[in-house]
Amino acid sequence: MQQVRHFMLAVSMLFFIASSQAALPLQDGVGQALPSLSPMLKQVNPAVVNIATFSTQQQANNPLLNDPFFRHFFNIPDDRQLRQQPPKKRQQSAGSGVIINAADGIVMTNYHVIKGADEVQVSLEDGRSFTAEVKGADPELDIAIVQIKADNLVAVPLGNSSDLEVGDFVVAIGNPFGLGQTVTTGIVSALGRTGLGIEGYENFIQTDASINPGNSGGALVNLRGELVGINTAILAPSGGNVGIGFAIPVNMAKASMAQIVEHGEVKRGQLGIGIQDITPELREAFELENGQQGVLVTGVSEDSPAEESGVQAGDVIIAVDGEETSSAGQLRSQIGIKAIGEKVKLTVIRDGKKKKIDVKVGEPQQLTSVSGKLHTLLEGARFEDNPDGEGVIVAGLSPNSAAAYSGLRPGDIILGANRQRVKDIDSFKKALTHSKDSVLLHINRSGNSLYLVIR
């Protein structure tokens, strides 16, 4: 029996070698075929770059320097200019990137890799290094585009992330811990991961290919050497890799890149609907089949593209352009990659029957991100007008931001701020100007009213 197992394992390995274009058969010293990713990696590795960023940050002075007794006791001169203007420190961080267009020197990476950088350096596999120009970014997707002026570049071919299936083999290439280009392998362990609070638009590829700090912005490729994702985050309760990493699907990243290259920024449209996930109770109330996935339309804004196309509250959206939709986060991502003016075909269930509706993606209406725009205490939160009435909805919270530790939760409806009534984004902005050191919010959370003080 043991010999049979060994024979079956050998047969399966040979089948894997023969069926994969990337894993071409190599031979050992006695002529036996061995699997290897080396031929594919020789084509892809030159397209994966290391990114070093440099920034100058103001250091905080020791508060004891402001104490006259402390200065006198330790014979520290009363240099007021030194206390008012603390020294600056030059900091460096490392990440990864992928050459997408060799002719124009276009490199894609994560926004958080180059955020706040004064200088971006791109290093190639052949040892060359270039100062890069930041062309633009999509913070909500965590994508940035930089450009270098260099000859003889190699670009990675783009795959179709919609073709990925759980169990597909993938390879992660990047610069973990600043060690330099490193290759790890694994499989796609899940698709369409949302609700992680990592980015504004989430539809992640989950993989067990080892991803660590420094891999951010690097390539996730299939065995044909095609780019299927941009490595962006890890689930790391211990601070290191535990076999759960996340990558942005290349189809989403590609849509953002096209707008950044052409316009320097990304503008996302809206359908004009309020949505929520299907719960078992809602599935029963709307008489849906047991196990039916989808997203419930809770409201339709007046004069919106959705209203003009006939979308109704109570519709259950189950697909966008033929691609299944199972969560509100996934639906937002599916619409988020569409250009303003582009038509999408929604498949909905209405009164127990499937119906297809063509909707044109419209201009955003009163949609804004408050990261550094509305109030410093709310930095990292994203707000949207409440499509079902008055108020502002907390649409997302960036991890490790001020808002993430404020007590706010995604889905909260803000009805008031600083004792002022909040009807929409504009009135929310005005109310927040009444206080700089603290914010008093009146919130509706899952039907319960509460007040929250943020200092």
C-alpha positions in Angstrom: 0.0 0.0 0.0 2.9 2.4 0.8 4.4 1.7 -2.6 1.1 2.5 -4.3 0.9 5.9 -2.4 4.4 6.7 -3.5 3.6 5.8 -7.1 0.4 7.9 -7.1 2.3 10.9 -5.7 4.9 10.6 -8.4 2.3 10.4 -11.1 0.5 13.4 -9.7 3.7 15.4 -9.6 4.5 14.5 -13.2 1.0 15.5 -14.2 1.5 18.9 -12.5 4.7 19.4 -14.4 3.2 18.5 -17.8 0.0 20.6 -17.3 1.7 23.9 -16.2 3.3 26.2 -18.6 5.4 27.7 -15.8 6.5 24.6 -14.1 8.6 23.2 -17.0 10.3 19.9 -16.3 13.9 20.0 -15.2 16.2 17.1 -14.7 18.4 16.1 -11.8 21.8 14.5 -12.0 20.4 11.1 -13.0 17.9 12.5 -15.6 14.8 12.4 -13.5 12.2 15.1 -14.1 11.7 17.6 -11.3 9.1 20.4 -11.0 10.4 24.0 -11.0 9.0 27.5 -11.2 12.3 28.9 -12.2 11.6 29.3 -16.0 8.5 31.4 -15.2 10.2 33.5 -12.5 13.1 34.3 -14.9 10.4 36.1 -17.0 8.6 37.8 -14.1 11.3 38.7 -11.5 12.7 41.6 -13.6 9.3 43.3 -13.5 9.1 43.3 -9.7 10.9 46.2 -8.0 11.9 47.3 -4.6 10.7 50.7 -3.4 12.4 52.8 -0.8 10.7 55.9 0.4 12.3 58.8 2.3 10.4 61.4 4.4 11.5 64.1 6.8 9.5 64.3 10.1 9.5 66.8 12.9 10.7 65.3 16.1 8.9 66.2 19.3 10.9 67.9 22.0 11.1 66.5 25.5 8.5 68.5 27.5 11.0 68.8 30.4 12.9 71.2 28.2 10.1 73.7 28.8 10.7 73.5 32.6 13.0 76.3 33.8 14.0 74.3 36.9 15.0 71.3 34.8 17.1 73.4 32.5 18.8 75.2 35.4 19.5 71.9 37.3 21.1 70.3 34.2 22.7 73.5 33.0 20.8 73.5 29.7 20.8 76.8 27.9 17.5 78.6 27.5 17.4 78.2 23.7 13.8 79.0 22.9 14.3 78.6 19.2 15.5 75.0 19.8 12.4 74.3 21.9 10.0 75.8 19.4 11.6 74.1 16.4 12.6 70.6 17.3 15.1 68.8 15.0 13.9 67.0 11.9 14.7 63.3 11.3 14.9 61.6 7.9 13.1 58.3 7.9 13.2 55.5 5.4 10.8 52.7 4.7 10.7 49.8 2.2 8.1 48.2 0.0 7.6 46.6 -3.4 6.1 47.4 -6.8 5.4 46.0 -10.2 6.3 47.3 -13.6 3.0 47.5 -15.6 4.1 49.4 -18.7 7.8 49.0 -19.7 7.7 51.6 -22.5 6.5 54.4 -20.2 8.1 53.2 -17.0 4.8 52.8 -15.2 5.1 51.1 -11.8 2.1 50.1 -9.6 2.4 49.8 -5.8 0.3 50.3 -2.7 -0.7 53.8 -1.6 0.4 53.2 1.9 3.9 52.4 0.6 4.5 55.9 -0.8 2.1 57.9 1.5 3.8 61.0 2.9 7.1 60.3 1.1 9.3 63.2 0.0 11.3 60.9 -2.2 10.6 57.6 -3.9 13.5 55.3 -5.1 12.8 52.3 -7.3 15.5 49.6 -7.5 15.4 47.0 -10.3 16.6 43.4 -10.1 19.6 44.2 -12.3 20.9 46.6 -9.6 19.8 49.9 -11.3 18.1 52.5 -9.2 15.9 55.5 -10.2 14.1 58.3 -8.5 10.4 58.0 -9.3 7.7 60.5 -9.9 4.4 59.9 -8.2 1.7 60.1 -10.8 -1.3 59.7 -8.5 -3.0 57.4 -6.1 -6.3 55.8 -5.2 -6.2 55.8 -1.3 -9.6 54.0 -1.0 -8.3 51.0 -3.0 -4.7 51.5 -1.7 -3.2 51.7 -5.2 -0.5 54.2 -6.3 1.2 54.8 -9.6 4.8 56.0 -9.9 6.9 56.5 -13.1 10.6 56.1 -13.7 12.6 57.1 -16.7 14.6 54.0 -17.7 15.4 51.9 -20.7 15.2 48.1 -21.1 12.5 47.6 -18.6 10.4 44.4 -18.4 6.7 44.5 -17.6 4.6 41.7 -16.1 1.6 40.6 -18.3 -1.8 41.2 -16.7 -4.0 38.3 -16.0 -7.8 38.2 -15.3 -8.4 38.0 -11.6 -12.1 37.1 -12.3 -10.9 33.7 -13.6 -9.2 32.8 -10.3 -10.7 29.9 -8.3 -10.0 28.7 -4.8 -7.2 26.2 -4.9 -5.4 27.8 -7.8 -1.6 28.0 -7.3 -0.1 31.5 -6.9 3.3 33.0 -6.3 4.0 36.1 -4.3 7.1 38.2 -5.2 8.3 41.2 -3.2 10.7 42.7 -0.7 9.8 41.3 2.8 11.5 43.0 5.7 13.8 44.9 3.2 15.7 41.7 2.5 15.4 42.1 -1.3 13.5 40.2 -3.9 11.9 37.1 -2.4 9.6 34.4 -3.8 7.0 32.5 -1.9 4.3 30.1 -3.1 0.8 29.0 -2.1 -2.7 28.7 -3.2 -5.8 31.0 -3.4 -7.5 30.1 -0.1 -10.5 32.4 -0.5 -12.0 35.0 -2.9 -14.1 38.2 -2.4 -12.9 38.9 1.2 -14.7 42.0 2.5 -15.5 43.7 5.8 -11.9 43.6 7.0 -11.7 47.4 7.5 -8.4 47.5 5.6 -9.5 49.6 2.6 -12.5 51.5 1.5 -13.1 49.1 -1.4 -12.5 45.5 -0.5 -12.8 42.4 -2.6 -9.5 40.7 -1.6 -7.9 37.6 -2.9 -6.8 35.6 0.2 -3.7 33.4 -0.1 -1.5 31.4 2.1 1.6 32.3 0.0 3.8 33.9 2.6 3.3 37.7 2.7 5.2 39.8 5.2 5.9 43.5 5.9 7.7 44.9 2.9 5.8 42.7 0.4 3.2 45.5 0.1 2.8 46.5 -3.5 4.5 43.3 -4.8 3.1 40.9 -7.3 0.8 37.9 -6.9 1.1 35.9 -10.1 -0.4 32.7 -11.4 1.7 29.8 -12.8 1.6 31.3 -16.3 3.5 34.4 -14.9 0.4 36.7 -15.2 -0.3 39.3 -12.6 -3.5 38.5 -10.8 -3.1 40.6 -7.6 -1.2 43.3 -5.8 -0.1 42.1 -2.3 -1.4 44.6 0.3 -2.0 43.2 3.8 -1.7 40.3 6.2 -3.6 39.0 9.1 -0.8 39.0 11.7 -1.8 38.7 15.4 1.8 37.7 16.2 3.3 40.4 14.0 4.4 38.0 11.3 2.9 35.8 8.6 0.4 33.2 9.8 -0.7 32.0 6.4 -3.4 34.5 5.7 -2.5 37.3 3.3 -4.6 39.6 1.1 -4.1 40.9 -2.4 -6.0 43.5 -4.5 -7.5 41.8 -7.6 -5.6 43.0 -10.7 -8.9 43.9 -12.4 -9.7 46.4 -9.7 -6.2 47.8 -9.7 -6.1 48.0 -13.5 -9.3 50.2 -13.5 -7.8 52.6 -11.0 -4.5 52.7 -12.9 -6.2 53.8 -16.1 -7.8 56.8 -14.4 -4.6 57.7 -12.6 -2.5 57.7 -15.7 -5.0 59.7 -17.6 -6.4 62.1 -15.0 -4.0 61.8 -12.0 -6.8 60.7 -9.7 -9.7 58.3 -9.5 -13.3 59.4 -9.6 -16.0 56.8 -8.7 -19.6 57.0 -9.6 -22.7 55.9 -7.9 -26.0 54.1 -8.7 -27.8 56.0 -6.0 -29.0 53.1 -3.8 -28.8 52.1 -0.1 -27.8 48.5 0.5 -27.3 45.9 3.2 -26.3 42.3 3.5 -28.9 39.5 3.5 -29.4 38.0 6.9 -31.4 34.8 7.6 -34.3 36.9 8.9 -34.3 39.0 5.7 -34.0 35.9 3.6 -37.1 34.5 5.2 -39.0 37.8 5.1 -38.4 38.2 1.4 -39.2 34.6 0.8 -35.8 33.8 -0.8 -34.5 30.3 -1.3 -32.5 28.8 1.6 -28.9 29.8 1.0 -29.7 32.5 -1.6 -26.8 35.1 -1.6 -27.2 38.7 -2.6 -27.5 42.3 -1.4 -30.8 43.9 -0.4 -31.6 47.4 -1.8 -32.9 49.4 1.2 -33.6 52.6 -0.6 -33.3 54.5 -4.0 -32.3 58.1 -4.1 -34.4 60.5 -6.1 -33.3 61.4 -9.6 -30.5 58.8 -9.3 -29.4 56.5 -12.1 -31.0 53.6 -10.2 -34.3 55.3 -10.0 -34.3 56.2 -13.7 -33.5 52.6 -14.5 -36.3 51.2 -12.4 -34.4 49.7 -9.4 -36.7 49.5 -6.4 -36.3 49.2 -2.6 -36.7 45.5 -1.8 -34.8 44.3 -4.9 -32.1 41.7 -4.1 -29.0 42.2 -6.3 -27.4 38.8 -7.0 -25.0 39.7 -9.9 -23.3 42.6 -11.6 -22.5 42.0 -15.3 -22.9 38.3 -14.8 -20.5 38.1 -11.8 -22.2 36.9 -8.6 -22.6 39.3 -5.7 -22.8 38.0 -2.2 -22.1 41.0 0.1 -22.6 44.8 0.3 -18.8 45.2 0.3 -18.4 43.2 -2.8 -21.1 45.1 -4.6 -19.4 48.4 -3.7 -16.2 47.1 -5.2 -17.9 45.8 -8.4 -19.4 49.2 -9.0 -16.3 51.1 -7.8 -14.2 49.8 -10.8 -16.7 51.1 -13.3 -16.1 54.4 -15.0 -18.7 57.2 -14.7 -21.1 56.9 -17.6 -20.5 53.1 -18.1 -23.5 50.8 -18.1 -23.8 47.8 -15.7 -26.3 45.0 -15.9 -27.8 44.2 -12.5 -29.4 40.8 -12.0 -32.0 41.2 -9.2 -34.7 39.1 -7.6 -38.0 40.9 -7.3 -41.2 39.2 -6.0 -39.5 35.8 -6.4 -38.5 36.3 -10.1 -35.1 37.2 -11.6 -34.9 40.4 -13.6 -32.1 42.1 -15.4 -31.8 45.9 -15.2 -29.3 48.1 -17.1 -28.1 51.1 -15.0 -25.7 53.8 -16.0 -23.1 54.7 -13.3 -23.7 58.3 -12.4 -21.7 61.2 -10.9 -21.1 60.9 -7.1 -23.6 63.0 -5.2 -22.5 64.3 -1.8 -20.0 61.5 -1.3 -16.8 62.3 0.4 -14.0 60.8 2.4 -13.1 62.7 5.6 -9.5 61.5 5.8 -7.8 64.8 6.9 -10.6 66.9 5.4 -13.5 67.2 8.0 -11.8 66.9 11.4 -8.5 65.6 12.6 -10.3 63.4 15.3 -12.2 61.7 12.5 -9.3 61.1 10.2 -9.5 57.7 8.5 -13.3 57.6 8.5 -15.4 57.6 5.3 -18.9 59.1 5.4 -21.8 59.0 3.0 -25.2 60.6 2.9 -27.9 58.4 4.3 -29.9 57.2 1.2 -32.9 56.3 3.5 -33.3 59.8 5.0 -31.5 62.4 7.1 -28.0 61.8 8.6 -24.6 60.6 7.5 -23.5 57.0 7.4 -20.1 55.8 8.6 -19.2 53.8 5.5 -15.7 52.7 6.5 -12.8 53.1 9.0 -9.2 52.8 8.0 -7.2 50.6 10.3 -4.8 52.3 12.8 -6.4 55.6 12.1 -7.8 58.2 14.6 -11.3 57.2 13.6 -10.6 53.5 14.1 -10.1 54.1 17.9 -12.8 56.7 18.3 -15.7 54.3 19.1 -17.4 54.7 15.7 -18.5 51.6 13.9 -19.2 51.1 10.2 -23.0 51.4 9.7 -23.5 54.0 12.4 -25.9 56.8 11.3 -24.8 60.2 12.6 -27.9 62.4 13.3 -26.1 65.2 15.1 -22.7 66.7 15.8 -21.8 69.2 18.5 -25.5 69.7 19.3 -26.2 70.6 15.7 -28.6 68.6 13.5 -26.9 66.6 10.7 -29.0 66.2 7.6 -26.2 65.5 5.1 -22.5 65.8 4.5 -22.6 69.6 4.2 -24.4 70.1 7.5 -22.0 67.6 9.1 -19.1 69.7 7.9 -20.5 72.9 9.4 -21.3 71.2 12.7 -17.7 70.0 13.1 -16.3 73.5 12.8 -17.8 74.4 16.2 -15.1 72.5 18.1 -11.5 71.5 17.5 -10.5 69.6 20.6 -13.5 67.3 20.9 -16.5 66.1 18.9 -19.9 65.2 20.3 -21.9 62.9 18.0 -25.5 61.8 18.2 -25.6 58.3 16.7 -28.3 55.8 15.6 -26.7 52.3 15.9 -28.8 49.4 14.9 -32.0 51.3 15.9 -30.6 52.4 19.3 -29.8 56.1 20.0 -26.6 57.0 21.8 -24.1 59.9 22.2 -20.4 59.6 21.6 -17.7 62.0 22.7 -14.4 61.9 20.8 -11.4 63.8 22.3 
